[in-house]
Amino acid sequence: MTELPNSSSIRFDPFDLQQAMPNLLRWLADPDVRPWYDEGEVTPENLSERFAGEPAVRQYTINIGGEPAGYIQVYRLDHSPEYQRQVDVDPEAVAMDLFIGDPERRNRGWGAEVIRACLDRIIFGEMDAKLAMIAPDPKNARAVRSYEKAGFRQVKTVYVEDELPGNTGYELIMLLPREEWAEGARATSAS
C-alpha cells in the first residue's frame, strides 16, 4: 500500500453494529489492538452489548480510501459524570476513543491523520468544543506519539475505576484546547 496519509481519503461513517461486526471481531482479536482496547470476550454476543451505543456517544467506523479501517467514538465528558469526576477535566470537554483496526494502516501516520480529521470535522467542527481530551493507557507509546503528532499534550496520569474491568486502570490524560488547535492549523496551512 503506497497511499500517503491525507484527510481527504478519511470518512467517518455512522457506526452500524451489524455491518461492523465481522471487522470488530477481527480487529479486537488482533494482538496489536487487544491490549489497548479490551472489550472482554471477542464474541458477537459480547461485542453487541459493548458496542450497542448510547444516545450521547457518537460512534463512527473510520473509513480510509473506501475501506473500513477502525472505530472511533466521541462524547462530552458531562455525559459520564463519574468518569469526568475521576479524570478531573472540564465537563464540557469532548473526549475521543479510537483504534485503527486495519494492520495495513498502522505505523504509517494514519492514526494522527484520523485524529486531526476528527478534531477538525467533528469535535471542533460539528460539536463546537472548546477542549478535546484523549486518555490512552500510559504504556501505549505508539498511541501517545500519534496523539502528540495530532497536537495533544500530556497533562497527568490518573487511575480510573469502572464497573467494567477492561475500563479500569491508569489513563494518561492528554488535552488539546481549541485555540491551540486553531494556531496549529493556521501554522500548517501557512507552510
C-alpha positions in Angstrom: 0.0 0.0 0.0 1.6 3.3 -1.1 -1.1 5.7 -0.3 0.2 8.5 2.0 -2.0 9.7 4.9 -4.3 12.6 3.9 -7.6 13.7 5.4 -9.4 13.8 2.1 -9.4 10.0 1.9 -10.8 9.7 5.5 -14.5 9.4 6.2 -16.4 8.9 9.5 -19.3 6.7 8.6 -22.2 6.3 11.1 -21.5 3.1 13.0 -23.7 0.2 12.2 -23.1 -2.6 14.7 -24.3 -5.5 12.5 -22.4 -4.3 9.4 -19.2 -3.7 11.5 -19.3 -7.0 13.4 -17.0 -9.0 11.2 -14.4 -6.2 11.3 -14.8 -5.7 15.1 -14.3 -9.5 15.6 -11.1 -9.4 13.6 -9.7 -6.1 14.8 -10.3 -6.7 18.5 -8.7 -10.1 18.3 -5.6 -8.6 16.8 -2.6 -8.7 19.2 -1.7 -5.1 18.4 -5.2 -3.8 19.3 -6.3 -6.2 22.1 -4.0 -5.0 24.9 -5.2 -1.4 24.5 -8.9 -1.8 23.7 -10.0 -4.6 26.0 -13.7 -5.3 25.4 -13.8 -8.6 27.1 -14.6 -11.8 25.2 -14.3 -11.3 21.5 -17.6 -12.8 20.6 -20.6 -11.4 18.6 -22.7 -11.5 21.8 -20.3 -9.6 24.0 -19.4 -7.1 21.3 -23.1 -6.5 20.6 -23.5 -5.5 24.2 -20.3 -3.4 24.4 -20.8 -1.5 21.2 -24.6 -1.1 21.4 -24.1 2.6 21.8 -25.7 5.3 23.9 -27.5 8.3 22.6 -24.9 10.8 23.9 -22.0 8.9 22.3 -21.3 9.4 18.7 -19.9 6.2 17.1 -18.2 6.0 13.7 -16.5 3.5 11.5 -13.2 5.0 10.3 -13.2 4.6 6.5 -9.9 5.2 4.7 -9.9 5.1 0.9 -13.3 3.5 0.8 -12.4 0.7 3.2 -13.3 0.2 6.9 -10.1 0.8 8.9 -11.1 1.3 12.5 -13.5 2.6 15.1 -13.9 6.0 16.8 -16.3 7.4 19.4 -16.7 10.9 20.8 -18.7 12.2 23.7 -18.9 15.2 26.0 -17.5 14.4 29.5 -20.6 15.7 31.2 -22.3 12.6 29.7 -20.3 10.5 32.1 -20.2 12.4 35.4 -18.4 9.7 37.4 -15.7 9.4 34.8 -15.4 13.2 34.5 -15.0 13.4 38.3 -12.2 10.9 38.2 -10.3 12.5 35.3 -11.0 16.0 36.7 -11.3 17.7 33.3 -13.8 20.4 32.3 -17.2 18.6 31.9 -17.7 20.5 28.6 -14.6 18.8 27.1 -15.2 16.3 24.3 -13.4 13.0 24.7 -12.5 10.5 22.0 -11.6 6.9 21.9 -10.4 5.1 18.8 -8.3 2.3 17.3 -7.0 1.6 13.9 -8.0 -2.0 13.2 -6.6 -2.4 9.7 -3.0 -3.5 10.2 -2.1 -2.1 6.8 -2.9 1.4 8.2 -0.8 1.2 11.4 2.6 2.7 11.8 2.2 4.8 8.6 0.9 8.1 10.0 -2.8 7.3 9.6 -3.6 7.5 13.3 -2.6 11.1 13.7 -4.3 12.0 10.4 -7.6 10.3 11.5 -7.4 12.2 14.8 -6.8 15.6 13.1 -9.7 14.9 10.7 -12.0 14.0 13.7 -10.9 17.2 15.6 -11.5 19.4 12.5 -14.8 17.9 11.3 -16.5 16.6 14.4 -15.0 17.8 17.8 -14.1 21.4 16.9 -16.4 21.4 13.9 -19.9 20.0 14.4 -19.7 19.8 18.2 -18.0 23.2 18.6 -16.0 22.0 21.6 -13.6 24.3 23.4 -11.4 21.4 24.6 -10.6 17.9 23.3 -9.4 15.0 25.5 -8.0 11.6 24.8 -6.8 9.2 27.5 -4.7 6.3 26.4 -3.0 3.7 28.6 0.3 5.4 29.6 2.2 2.3 28.4 0.7 2.6 24.8 3.7 4.5 23.4 2.6 4.2 19.8 -0.8 5.8 20.6 0.8 8.5 22.8 3.1 9.5 19.9 0.3 9.6 17.5 -1.8 11.8 19.7 1.1 14.2 20.3 1.6 14.4 16.5 -2.1 15.4 16.3 -1.4 18.3 18.8 -2.4 16.8 22.2 -0.2 17.4 25.2 0.2 15.2 28.2 -1.3 16.7 31.4 -1.4 14.0 34.1 -1.9 10.3 34.8 -4.9 9.2 36.7 -6.3 5.9 38.0 -9.9 5.3 36.8 -12.2 2.8 38.3 -15.1 1.4 36.2 -17.7 -1.3 36.6 -16.1 -3.0 33.5 -12.7 -4.4 34.4 -11.3 -3.5 30.9 -12.1 0.1 31.6 -10.3 0.2 35.0 -6.7 1.3 35.2 -4.3 4.1 34.6 -5.0 6.7 31.9 -2.7 9.4 30.5 -4.9 12.5 30.2 -4.0 14.4 27.1 -5.7 17.7 26.2 -5.9 20.0 23.2 -7.6 23.4 23.6 -9.4 24.7 20.6 -7.1 27.8 20.5 -4.0 25.6 20.3 -5.7 23.5 17.6 -6.6 26.7 15.6 -3.0 28.0 15.9 -1.6 24.7 14.8 -4.0 24.5 11.8 -3.0 28.1 10.8 0.7 27.2 11.0 0.2 24.1 8.9 -1.7 25.9 6.2 0.9 28.7 6.1 3.8 26.2 5.5 
